[in-house]
Amino acid sequence: MKQPGLSALDIVVLLLYLGGITYLGIRVSRGVRNTAGFFMGERKFGKLLMITQALGTGTHSDQAAGVAGAAYTIGLAGIWYQWMWIFTTPFYWLLAPVFRRLRLTTTADFFELRYGKLYGVGYALFSMYLLALWQGITLKGMTVTVSAISGYPELGIGLATAVVFTAYGLAGGLVAAAVTDFVQGFFLIILSFLIVPFGLRAVGGFAGLHHRLPPSYFHIFSNAGGELSLFNVTMLVVSGLIGIVVQPHMMAVGSTGKTEMNCRVGWTYGNFIKRVCTIGWTLTGMLAVVLYPGLPFDHRERAFGLAILGLLPAGLVGLMVASFLATVMATGSSFMVDGSALFIKSVYKPYLAKGRDDAHYLRVARVTALMITIAGFLIGMMIPSVVTATIQFVTILPFVGVCFWVGVIWPRANRYGAWASTIGAAVVFAVTKNLGYSTAWASLWSLAYGFVSIVVVSRLTAPEPEENMVRIFAPLYTPVGEEQRLIDMGLQVEGGN
């Protein structure tokens, strides 16, 4: 097996990428002078920028490493660690107008209007933790792989990457993140497929791969008792659909387009490209089984890095390392901005520093973004496994996701039902897990409780104030560009057109 290390050509390619992306991010940051630009890019993004923003923000190095590692041990079924979202993708076309018409900056704003200030603040704090956790996951996936390729320590790799994306993220906010995502989106596609033809040639094509792997590696689901059985995958899909709407970055991904169509095209097709890229990650993991057998289970996520190191010539190794860094920078820069928006809008501005000018809030937003990145970096250095962290992320989001779905569909839902649903679902999940149920069964029982409880408790308690319902549902029935109708109703809305 080839020893880890980067050639001089690889290092040149890597330095050119890092220098170029930092310059681009800083350059486009010059026009960001207020919180509207920092948090939401003033909702001026076109279709192409929305597509690459969705692809870059939603695609991380941990996903490639995690899927390839799962495929290394169980084969084709490993794809479901990301294809769990494949049935969610068409819903983005329907959800994008909902997010855009709400005309809000964060999902916490929605929950505050819908279920009261306490629920909104609770969601904001919960989401800041999630964003730090997810930053940590992305750093973990990248550092594990790049360390396997280069031989450099994970700590140094993670620190250097965080410094770069923090520099342009603090300067330009979502504008810098989205513009650099445009470039990094191409690197993500390179990351997904560049290694596959080299690997297939090494094993004798698809025929050779079939010959050298057991038939179970080509089953789309693992055996009934396996980690990705049909039932487990079904619950991942269901949990993913319910929880996707409350992923903290989705308000920015789904509502920063200039028009509703821009949001629809960007959110849907950006994620569709990712679904295709997942195929490349899975094939890489399966190829690595043949070429580099014997990796222990707790080191399976190094398979992607070993395949890069062993199969690619000098220069292309550096390109792949740059591609891995691109996934972290695209995600990390967006998440730090999203987290700072949650803190400023839901905690700092209303409760800690009312009535300050916008320049003050922009300064604090940048400090908050830095703190979230530091927290994410520390988490990333401590996470034992990418897949473990991904499962944790997917299973806890539906506790809140139930309340979003019901909240935009059923006006009678209220704050008492929301609290009963969220807390109760979390308790049911914890209890069933402690009783020995699998994660899939625990998710099923907690989701069932969540939906039933929000309906029953809301029916038995007082409805939300009428003015709150008008502020939520009137914009949902008002297309973007027709804000005068809302103004005539006496409503103040963010986002303009």
Secondary structure, 3 states (H helix, E strand, C coil): CCCCCCCHHHHHHHHHHHHHHHHHHHHHHHHCCCHHHHHHHHHCECHHHHHHHHHHHHCCHHHHHHHHHHHHHHHHHHHHHHHCCCCCHHHHHHHHHHHHHHCCCCHHHHHHHHHCHHHHHHHHHHHHHHHHHHHHHHHHHHHHHHHHHHCCCHHHHHHHHHHHHHHHHHHHHHHHHHHHHHHHHHHHHHHHHCHHHHHHHHHCHHHHHHHHCCHHHHCCCCCCCCCCCHHHHHHHHHHHHHHHCCCCCHHHHHHCECCHHHHHHHHHHHHHHHHHHHHHHHHHHHHHHHHCCCCCHHHHHHHHHHHHHHHCCCCHHHHHHHHHHHHHHHHHHHHHHHHHHHHHHHHHHHHHCCCCCHHHHHHHHHHHHHHHHHHHHHHHHHCCCHHHHHHHHHHHCHHHHHHHHHHHHCCCCCHHHHHHHHHHHHHHHHHHHHCCCCHHHHHHHHHHHHHHHHHHHHHHCCCCCHHHHHHHHHHHCCCCCCHHHHHHCCCCCCCCC
